[in-house]
Amino acid sequence: MTKRAEYTLALYEGSLAEPGDGNPYAGRSLVLAKLWRRGYMRMLRVRIETGPAMARYRAARADDESGSA
């Protein structure tokens, strides 16, 4: 496997992880661990931004803004 493929795989695996999963590259490779973490943080950001709690928050803010105009 080429280095590029290995790096891409680590990033991809991080984005597919579940909240609370441990970094499988920790202690083995700093570069791969950082790439995995970057994918993991992206996954968390997507879940937060598209989740039901954020939808309720945005709806409440829209109601507040339209009511105070």
C-alpha positions as CSV (number, residue, x, y, z in Angstrom):
1,M,0.0,0.0,0.0
2,T,1.4,3.4,-0.9
3,K,1.8,6.1,1.7
4,R,-0.9,8.2,0.1
5,A,-3.4,5.3,0.2
6,E,-2.5,4.7,3.9
7,Y,-3.0,8.3,4.8
8,T,-6.3,8.4,2.9
9,L,-7.5,5.2,4.7
10,A,-6.7,6.7,8.1
11,L,-8.7,9.8,7.3
12,Y,-11.6,7.8,6.0
13,E,-11.6,5.4,9.0
14,G,-11.8,8.4,11.3
15,S,-14.8,9.8,9.4
16,L,-16.6,6.4,9.8
17,A,-15.8,6.0,13.5
18,E,-18.5,6.3,16.1
19,P,-18.5,8.9,18.9
20,G,-16.2,7.6,21.7
21,D,-14.2,5.3,19.5
22,G,-10.5,5.2,20.3
23,N,-7.8,6.1,17.8
24,P,-6.4,2.8,16.4
25,Y,-3.2,4.6,15.3
26,A,-2.4,6.2,18.7
27,G,1.1,5.1,19.7
28,R,1.9,3.6,16.3
29,S,2.2,6.6,14.0
30,L,1.8,10.2,14.7
31,V,0.8,11.1,11.2
32,L,-1.8,8.4,10.9
33,A,-3.2,9.2,14.3
34,K,-3.5,12.9,13.4
35,L,-5.2,12.0,10.1
36,W,-7.6,9.6,11.9
37,R,-8.5,12.4,14.4
38,R,-9.1,14.9,11.6
39,G,-11.6,12.5,10.0
40,Y,-13.2,11.8,13.5
41,M,-13.6,15.5,14.1
42,R,-15.2,16.0,10.8
43,M,-17.7,13.2,11.6
44,L,-18.5,14.8,14.9
45,R,-19.0,18.2,13.2
46,V,-21.4,16.7,10.6
47,R,-23.4,14.9,13.3
48,I,-23.8,18.1,15.3
49,E,-24.6,20.3,12.4
50,T,-27.2,17.9,10.9
51,G,-28.7,16.4,14.1
52,P,-32.2,16.9,15.4
53,A,-31.0,19.2,18.3
54,M,-29.4,21.6,15.9
55,A,-32.6,21.6,13.8
56,R,-34.7,22.6,16.8
57,Y,-32.1,25.2,17.8
58,R,-32.2,26.8,14.3
59,A,-36.0,26.7,14.2
60,A,-36.2,28.4,17.6
61,R,-33.7,31.1,16.5
62,A,-35.7,31.7,13.3
63,D,-38.9,32.1,15.3
64,D,-37.2,34.5,17.7
65,E,-35.7,36.6,14.8
66,S,-39.0,36.8,13.0
67,G,-40.9,37.7,16.1
68,S,-38.7,40.5,17.2
69,A,-38.7,42.3,13.8
